[in-house]
Structure formats: structure tokens, C-alpha cells
Amino acid sequence: MCRLAAKAVIRLLVERRAIGLVTSYDLSLAQIPEKRELKGHNVHFARQSAAEGLGFNDHLRPGKVEQSNALKIIRLIGIPVG
């Protein structure tokens, strides 16, 4: 249901020629900009290795991210993941 809502909001923003940024851990949303009529681009922040968790630089890189950090973040804040 959330994916359907996100796609609807993104399409509405594109139809209204809005300029903006959408961020999500749902990697399937990265397929939306690949549709020519939407004229979008995927970018991501590169993850850096950090001994005590996650580190990110502040430079946007072209393309979609190839892996999600969602489970690592959830574990870092103490939520057990099966």
C-alpha cells in the first residue's frame, strides 16, 4: 500500500513539473525515473565503511543504490531482526 501511495505522489509531482527529491528504502521505487516520460534521475549517497556502524559521504553519485542499509540501521538502534 505504501509503494502505491509513493508512486501516486511522485507521478503527481512530475505531472505538475515539480522539482524535488524523494528518498526511500524501497528500492523498487528506483524504477520510476527509468520511464522516459517522467524525466527523472536516480542518485544516491555512497556508503563508506565505518568500524562502528554506517558512514555516508555528502556527495551524490549517479545511479540507484545497489543495496539497502535498512536492516543494518534497524539493528544499530537495537531492534532485533530475524
C-alpha positions as CSV (number, residue, x, y, z in Angstrom):
1,M,0.0,0.0,0.0
2,C,2.8,2.4,0.8
3,R,4.5,1.7,-2.5
4,L,1.3,2.5,-4.4
5,A,0.9,5.8,-2.4
6,A,4.5,6.8,-3.1
7,K,4.2,6.2,-6.8
8,A,1.0,8.2,-6.9
9,V,2.7,11.2,-5.2
10,I,5.7,11.0,-7.4
11,R,3.6,10.9,-10.6
12,L,1.5,13.9,-9.4
13,L,4.7,15.9,-8.7
14,V,6.1,15.0,-12.1
15,E,2.8,16.0,-13.8
16,R,2.9,19.3,-12.1
17,R,6.5,19.8,-13.2
18,A,7.8,19.9,-9.6
19,I,11.5,19.8,-8.8
20,G,12.4,17.8,-5.8
21,L,14.0,14.8,-4.1
22,V,12.4,11.6,-3.0
23,T,14.2,9.3,-0.6
24,S,13.1,5.8,0.3
25,Y,14.4,2.4,1.4
26,D,12.0,0.8,-1.1
27,L,14.4,0.1,-3.9
28,S,11.6,-0.7,-6.3
29,L,10.8,3.0,-6.5
30,A,14.1,3.4,-8.3
31,Q,12.4,2.0,-11.4
32,I,10.2,5.1,-11.7
33,P,12.8,7.5,-13.1
34,E,13.8,4.9,-15.7
35,K,10.5,5.7,-17.5
36,R,11.2,8.2,-20.2
37,E,8.1,10.2,-19.8
38,L,9.0,11.0,-16.2
39,K,12.4,12.6,-16.9
40,G,13.8,11.6,-13.5
41,H,17.2,10.6,-12.4
42,N,18.4,8.2,-9.7
43,V,21.2,9.4,-7.4
44,H,22.4,8.1,-4.1
45,F,24.8,8.8,-1.3
46,A,27.7,6.4,-1.3
47,R,28.2,4.4,1.8
48,Q,31.6,4.4,3.5
49,S,32.9,1.7,5.6
50,A,32.8,2.6,9.3
51,A,34.0,0.4,12.0
52,E,31.2,1.3,14.4
53,G,28.2,1.3,12.1
54,L,27.4,3.3,9.0
55,G,29.1,6.3,7.4
56,F,27.9,8.3,4.4
57,N,29.7,11.0,2.4
58,D,27.8,14.1,1.3
59,H,28.3,13.7,-2.4
60,L,25.5,12.5,-4.6
61,R,26.5,9.8,-7.0
62,P,24.7,8.9,-10.2
63,G,22.5,5.8,-10.5
64,K,20.5,3.9,-8.0
65,V,22.0,2.3,-4.9
66,E,22.6,-1.4,-5.2
67,Q,21.9,-2.4,-1.6
68,S,19.8,-1.2,1.2
69,N,21.1,-0.3,4.7
70,A,17.7,-0.6,6.3
71,L,18.4,-3.8,8.2
72,K,21.7,-2.6,9.4
73,I,20.2,0.7,10.7
74,I,17.4,-1.2,12.4
75,R,19.9,-3.5,14.2
76,L,22.1,-0.5,15.1
77,I,19.1,1.1,17.0
78,G,18.5,-2.1,18.9
79,I,15.6,-3.7,17.1
80,P,16.1,-7.5,16.7
81,V,15.8,-8.7,13.1
82,G,15.1,-12.3,12.5
